[in-house]
Amino acid sequence: MPELPEVESVRAVLENQVKNKTIDRIKVIYNKLLKDTTEIELNNKLKDKKIINVNRKAKYLIFEFEKYVLISHLRMEGKWYFYNDLNININKHAEFIFYFNDKTMLVYFDTRKFGTLNFLEKDNYFQKLPLNKLGPDANKIENNFTPFYKKISKSSKNIKTILLDQTIIAGLGNIYVNEVLFAAKILPFREGKSISEEEMKTILNESQMILNKAIKYGGTTISTFHSQENSKGGYQQFLKVHLRVNKPCFTCGTLIKKIAVNGRGTYYCELCQK
């Protein structure tokens, strides 16, 4: 599943490709992609309207128009690809198409069909579903530390589960939580209430550094992630524990272990992490 760095990489590519382009028409191929809207409504309200910005909140992409926003959640396999040729053959996994008035198009593909599109009025859309339940972005949490830590210090859930909870801290997924906890030297199965304030600050500091570096390298491509067609991320070369089960720790040489935490593959070094 694309995490914050991957979605930010997609956002940056899309901003360059479609910002200031004007909608000619919209085609919906897979209707279940849409939440609380229809193809007819989208065409009525967005035809001849310009995409004025491509924004992001956590793992959500946000196409901003003058009066509306279209919010895209890629889920497991969602991808947006831009084409200059309207006659190109679109494969069977295409679900949604923006046709622009300059004879270009932006196509959403999703092999797993888990992605969603929410259409909202622009006023206060951050205070509405699906964004209003999200916690602060994991790489921008400094001003929210006190209420954030208050939740952690009372929780008997393990710290990995807490960090994956998008209502508490937004943008971290399985890969980066494994990497962050290794960098912070914290075992993933420790209870939240056992994490000291100083340890939590270390976790957040490592989150910020790792996520920002991953953004710099275009995210992590392990299986199918691409920020654009034929373009992969490069952060996988910097992974320290994820997918390294039974390989020596880069720090101490101890073999990396793997367990399941709430069904998620969890990699750690039992010597370096406490």
Stockholm file with secondary structure:
# STOCKHOLM 1.0

chainA/1-274         MPELPEVESVRAVLENQVKNKTIDRIKVIYNKLLKDTTEIELNNKLKDKKIINVNRKAKYLIFEFEKYVLISHLRMEGKWYFYNDLNININKHAEFIFYFNDKTMLVYFDTRKFGTLNFLEKDNYFQKLPLNKLGPDANKIENNFTPFYKKISKSSKNIKTILLDQTIIAGLGNIYVNEVLFAAKILPFREGKSISEEEMKTILNESQMILNKAIKYGGTTISTFHSQENSKGGYQQFLKVHLRVNKPCFTCGTLIKKIAVNGRGTYYCELCQK
#=GR chainA/1-274 SS CCCHHHHHHHHHHHHHHHTTCBEEEEEESCGGGEESCCHHHHHHHHTTCBCCEEEEETTEEEEECSSEEEEEECTTTCEEEEESCTTSCCCTTEEEEEEETTSCEEEEECSSCCCEEEEEESTTGGGSTTTTTCCCBTTSCGGGHHHHHHHHHTCCSBHHHHHHCTTTSBSCCHHHHHHHHHHHTCCTTSBGGGSCHHHHHHHHHHHHHHHHHHHHTTCCCSSSCCSBTTBCCCGGGGCSSTTCTTSBCTTTCCBCEEEEETTEEEEECTTTCC
#=GC SS_cons         CCCHHHHHHHHHHHHHHHTTCBEEEEEESCGGGEESCCHHHHHHHHTTCBCCEEEEETTEEEEECSSEEEEEECTTTCEEEEESCTTSCCCTTEEEEEEETTSCEEEEECSSCCCEEEEEESTTGGGSTTTTTCCCBTTSCGGGHHHHHHHHHTCCSBHHHHHHCTTTSBSCCHHHHHHHHHHHTCCTTSBGGGSCHHHHHHHHHHHHHHHHHHHHTTCCCSSSCCSBTTBCCCGGGGCSSTTCTTSBCTTTCCBCEEEEETTEEEEECTTTCC
//
